[in-house]
Amino acid sequence: MSGIDRGPLQSYEITWTTGHVEVIQAHQVTWPDAALFGPPAENPRIAFHGEFDGRWQLVLSTAEADIARIRNVTVTEPGLLSGGEPS
C-alpha cells in the first residue's frame, strides 16, 4: 500500500481521431503544458495513471494529436454523469 488515498478510480471515455471510442480507468490525467516546461514538445503526450493492487502504474500514454476527445464518464449518482449531466 502506498499510504496515499487517491480516491476512487475515474472512468474516461477516449475518442480517437480514427473514430474508435474506448473507456479506461485512471486516477490521474497529465497534459502537456508548454508554459511550465519551456517550448512545446515536438510530439506532446497525454498520460493516464492509476493505482491498481497497491501499485502506481501508467495506464495509457499517447500523442495528444491522436485523441479527438476525452470525457470523464464516472457515474457519481444514479442517473448522473460527473458534473451533473443526465446520462
C-alpha positions, -999 to 999 in steps of 0.1 A, spaced: 0 0 0 12 35 -8 -5 52 22 -19 78 -2 -57 79 -6 -62 86 -43 -99 82 -41 -120 61 -64 -109 54 -100 -124 77 -126 -137 63 -159 -126 82 -190 -142 79 -225 -115 84 -251 -125 92 -287 -95 87 -310 -91 107 -342 -98 74 -361 -133 74 -345 -127 45 -322 -141 50 -287 -129 33 -256 -132 37 -218 -103 34 -194 -100 38 -157 -74 60 -140 -67 82 -110 -48 109 -128 -45 125 -163 -15 146 -172 -15 170 -201 15 187 -218 19 222 -206 45 243 -225 40 273 -201 56 252 -173 83 233 -191 95 257 -218 89 254 -255 62 229 -267 73 194 -273 75 182 -308 51 154 -301 32 163 -268 17 133 -249 -12 128 -226 -7 102 -198 -32 84 -176 -20 68 -143 -38 47 -118 -32 27 -86 -40 -10 -90 -33 -36 -64 -13 -10 -44 10 -1 -74 10 32 -92 10 24 -129 10 40 -163 -24 31 -179 -20 49 -212 4 73 -228 -4 87 -262 3 116 -286 -21 144 -279 -27 146 -317 -42 111 -317 -70 120 -294 -101 138 -306 -119 140 -271 -115 128 -235 -146 128 -213 -149 118 -177 -179 95 -176 -176 84 -139 -210 79 -125 -213 98 -92 -250 94 -86 -276 71 -102 -287 86 -135 -260 113 -135 -225 116 -151 -198 135 -132 -205 172 -134 -243 166 -131 -250 158 -167 -280 135 -172 -270 101 -185 
